[in-house]
Amino acid sequence: MRYKEIGYHITTAPYFLDEQNAITPHLSDKLPYYHDLALDGKPSSVKKIKKAIQKHPKNPQLKNYLSTLYNNLDRQDKAFEVNRWILREHPNYLYGKLNLAAEYYEKEEYHKIPEILGPDLELKALYPDRDTFHLNEVLSFFRSTVLYFAAIGDFEQANIRHEIMSELAPDALETQIAKQHILKASLKAGMERYEEAEAQKITVQTKVQTIKTTRQAPTFHHQEIDWLYSNELYISKTKLDAILALPRTTLLQDLELIVQDSIDHYGYFAKQAKENNWGTEKTCFAIHALYILGERKATDCLDAFFVTLSQSDEFVHFYFDDFITMLWEPLYKMATSDLEAC
C-alpha cells in the first residue's frame, strides 16, 4: 500500500467536516477556544466544556475535547467513560474510534484494536461509503495503525504507513509521533531479543591458565604423532592416512596427550612463538589432534574437547584464532549421540 494506492481523495478544506459533525458557524468560531481548554488541562474547564456539549449535543468534537481534557488531568477513567459515550452517540465519528483504539493501546490490549478500526486497518475499508477524507483524519488514522503494528512487532507494516504519512505531511506532529513510536518499539523489541538470547545462552566458565615456560615433551605410543608438531594446517594426506591407520586405543591416548600438552605448556609455546617467530607449522598440533579425534568418532574423548575449549580466551586465540568457527566439524562427529553433554 502506497499513497497513490490508498483508494480515496484527501482534502485540506477547513470546513469539510462541518456538516458531518454538526458544526454551526457560531460553534466553528468557538471550537479553538474549547480546544485550548482541553490542552491546558485545568479542572475548571470540565464544567465549561460540558456546558458547551449540552448546548451542541450533536457535535462529537466537543466530547472529544472533554476526553482529551480528562486525559490531561490524569483522569483516564473519566476519559475512557467519555470515549464510550462518544461511540454510543456518534458511532461513525472517526476520532471516537481512535480514542478507543488509543485506550486499548494504553492497556496493551492490542488484539482489540482491529475490532474497532476494522480487520483491514484501512480507512477506506472502515468507511466504504466515503470517497474523501480530511488530511487530519488520514494522519490520525495512520498514526493509530502505526502504533498498533509497532506494538505487535510488525515493523514492515508500521514503516509502510509511516512512509505514506511522510509523503503526505512530513512535518506534521502525527507523522513525528508515529516515527518516535516505531523507533521506541524497535529498541524495545531489540532489547527483548537480546535479553531472551542472554537468558538462553550457554556460558562457559573458562579456566585460569597455568603459565609454564619450560616443557617436557610427552611420551607417545606412536612416533608418527610427532608429525602433528611440525606440519602446518594442511598436513599431507599420506601422513594423515598413516596416523589414522594406527591402533585406535593407543592413537586416542596419544591424541589426548597432545591436547593436554597444549594446555599444560601453553606458556611455553606462546613464548616460543613470540621470541623465536614460531609459525603455524609448530602451533597447529591441537587443531590436528581434535580433528583426528573427530575423524575417529572418539565419543569417549569428548571431555578432552570440552576441556580444551574451556581454557582462557588467550589460549583459544593462540591455538585456534579464527579457526574456532570450524571446530564444530569434529565436535559434530564426536557428539551426535551425546547432545546432553554439549
N, C-alpha and C positions, 0 to 999 in steps of 0.2 A: 504494500500500500504506500503510495507516494501522493504528494499534494495534488497532482493533476488527476489522480485516480480516486479521490475520496467521494465523488459522486454527488456533489451539491455545490451551490453557489455560496460565496461568503461576502457579506456586506459590512460596511462600517457606518452605515447611515445611523445617525444618533437617535432617531425616533422609530427605528424599525420594529422594536418590541412593544411600543406604547399600547397599541390596540390589544395585543395578546395579554399584556399584563395590567390592563385596565388603568393606564396612566393618563390622567387628565392633564391639560396644560398647567393647571394650578399645582397638582401633585408633582409634575415634572420639575417645576421650579423649586419645590421643597425637598426633593429626594437627595440632592447633595448635602443638605443640612442634616438629614437623618443618617446619611451615610457617615458623615463626620462624627455624629454622636456615637454610632456603633463602634467606630475605630478608636475613639477617645477612651471608651471603657469606663465611664463614670456611672455609679449606681443610680444617680438621679435621672439618667437618660432612659432607664427602663420604662418609667411612667410616661415619658414623652412619646416614646415610640409606640407603646401600647395604645395611647390615646389616638395616635395617627392611624393605627391599624383599625380601631373602631370606626374611624371616620372614612377609611378606604378599605373595607373588608375584602373586596375583590382583587386587591393588589397583593401579589405574593412577595414582592420585593421588600416591603416593609417588614414582613415576618422574617425574611431572610436577614435583614439588618438586626432584628431582635435576637436571632440565633447567634449572629456574629458578636453582638454586644455581650450576651451571656458567656460566650467563649472567652472574650477579653476580660470578663470579670471572674474567670476561673469557676464558672458555674456550668460545667459541662452537662450536669444532669438536666438543667433547665434548657440548655441548648439542644440536647437530644430530644427533649419533650417538644420543643418548637419545631424541630425537623419533621417529626411525625405529624404534627399539626399542619404543616405546610403541605405535606403529601396527601393528607386527607382532604383538604380543601382545594388543593391545586395539583392534582395527580400528574398533570403534564408539564409542570414547571421544572425545567432542567436543573436549576440550582437547588431545588428541593431534593432531587435525586442525588446531586453531587454532594450535598450536605450529609445525606445518609451514608453515601459511599465513604466520605471522609470519617464519619463516625466508626464505620466498620474497619477502616484503615487504622484508626487510633486504637481500637480494641484488638487489633491483629486478627480480626475475623475476615481474612482476605477472601475466603470462599464465598462470602455473601455479596461481594461487590458485583460479580456478574449477574446476580439475581436482581439488582436494582438498575444497573447500567446496560443490561442485556448480555446474552451469552456471546455475541459477536464483539462486544465492546466497541461498536461503531456508532457514531452519531446518527447517520442516515438510517441504520437498522433500528435504532431506538425510536426514531420519529420518521417512519416511512412516508407519511403524508406531507412532509415538509421538503422543499427543494432549496430553501435559502436559510442560512443561519448567520447570526451576527458573529463577528470575529471574536468577541469576548466569550460567547458561548463555545465556540470551537476550541479556543485556547484553554478554557476551564475544563472542558470535557477531556481534551488530550492530557492535560496535567493529571487528572484523576486516573486515567488509564496508565500513564507513565508510572505513577506511584504504585499502582496495582501490579504491573508487570515487574517492576524493580523489586517489589516486596516478595514476589514468588520466585524470583531469580531468573525470569525470562528477560535477559538484558537485550536480546536481539529485538524483541517487540518494543521494549521500552525505548531503545535508541531510534527505531524507525519512527515512532510517534514524536520523539523529541526533534528529529530532523525536520519533520513537517512543521512543527512549531517554529523552528529556527528559520525556515523558509518564509513562513507567514509573518512572524513578528520576532526577529532575533533579539530585540532589546526589551521585550515585554517581561514584566515581573513573573508571569506564569511560566514563561519559557526558561527563565533563570532558575526558578524554584524547581522545575522539572529536572533540569540538569544537575542541580545540587543533590536531589534525591537519588538520581542514578549513581552519582559518584559515592554518596554515602552508603547506598545499598551494595555497591560493588566492593567497597572497602570492607563492609561487614561480612559479605559473602566470602571474600578472600581470607579474612581473619578466621571465620568459621572453618573453612577448608584447612587452613594452617593448623588450627587447634585440633581438628579431627585427625589430621596426619600425625601431629605430635603425640596424640593420645594412643594411636595405633602403632607408632614407630617402635621398632625393636632396637634397644640401645645395647651397646657393648661396653662393659667395664674393662678398659684397657689396663694392661699390666704396667707396673713400674719397671722400666727397663734396667736390667743389670748391665753395667758397662765394664767389660774386661778388655784390656788392650793386649793381652797375650793369649795364645791359643795352643792347645794340644789337639792335633787332628784326631778325629775318631778312627777307630779300627774297624774297617768294613769287612764283611764276608767276601765281597767280590771286588777285585781291583778295577773292574770296569766302571764302578761308581765314581772313581776319581775323574773320569771324563766330564762329569757334570760340573766340576770345579774349573774347567779350563775351556769351556765352549760358550760361545755367545748364545743368544736366544735361539738361533736357528742351527741346532745341533744336527749332524748328518743322520740320514735315515739308517745308514749302515750301523752306526753306533747305537742308535735307539733300538733297532731290531735286536742287537746283541744284548742290550740291557733287558729288554722285555722278555728275552728267552731265558733269563736266569731263573733259578728255582723261586717260586712265588714267596715262600715263607721267609727265606733269608733276604730276598730282594726287598720285601716290605720292611723288614727290620733295618736294612741299610738306609732306605729312604726316610724312615722315621729318625734315624741318626742324623741325616742331613738336616732335617727340619729342626731338630734340637740343636745342632751345631749353629744354624743361623740365629737361633735365639740366644744361646749361651755366649756366643762370640760376636754378637752384633757390633760391640765396641771395637773389636779388633779389625773386622772387615771394613767398618766405616772409616777407621783411622788409616788403614792401608789405602783405601780408595782415595782419601783426601791427600795423604802425604806422598804416595807413590803413583798417583794417577791411574789406579786400577780402573779398567773399563768393565763393560758388561760381561766380557769373557770370564771374569773371575767373580761376578756377583749375581749370576743368573741361576746358581745351583738350587736355590729354594724354589724358584719357578719350575725348574725341571723336575724336582722331587714331587711337587704337588701334582703336576700334570701326569707324571708316570703313575702316581697313586690312583689318579682318576682313570687312566687307561687300563689299569689292572682292576678297576672297580673295587678298590680296597675299602669296603664298608667298615671293616674292623679298625681302620686307621682314621676314621672320621674325626676323632678328638684331636689328632695331630693337626688337622686342617684348621679346626676352630681355635686351637691354642696359638697357631701361627698368626691368624688374623685378629687375635685379641691383644696383640702386642701394641706398643706405643705407636703413635702417628709417625714418629721419626723412623721407626723400624719398618713400618709398612711402606713409607715413601722411599726408603733406601732400597729395599729389595724389589718392590713391585711398581712403584710410581704409577703411571697411567695404566699399566698392565693389570692393575687391580680390577678394572672393569671387565676383564676377560676371565677371571678366576671362577666365574660361575660354571664354566665348562667342565673342569674336573670335579667341582663340587656336585654338579648335576649327576655325573656318573657314579659318584660315591654315595650320594644321599637320597636318591629317589625312593628308597624303601624305608627311609627314616626321617620323614619330614618333621616329626615331633622334635627331634634333636635340633633341627635347623631353627 
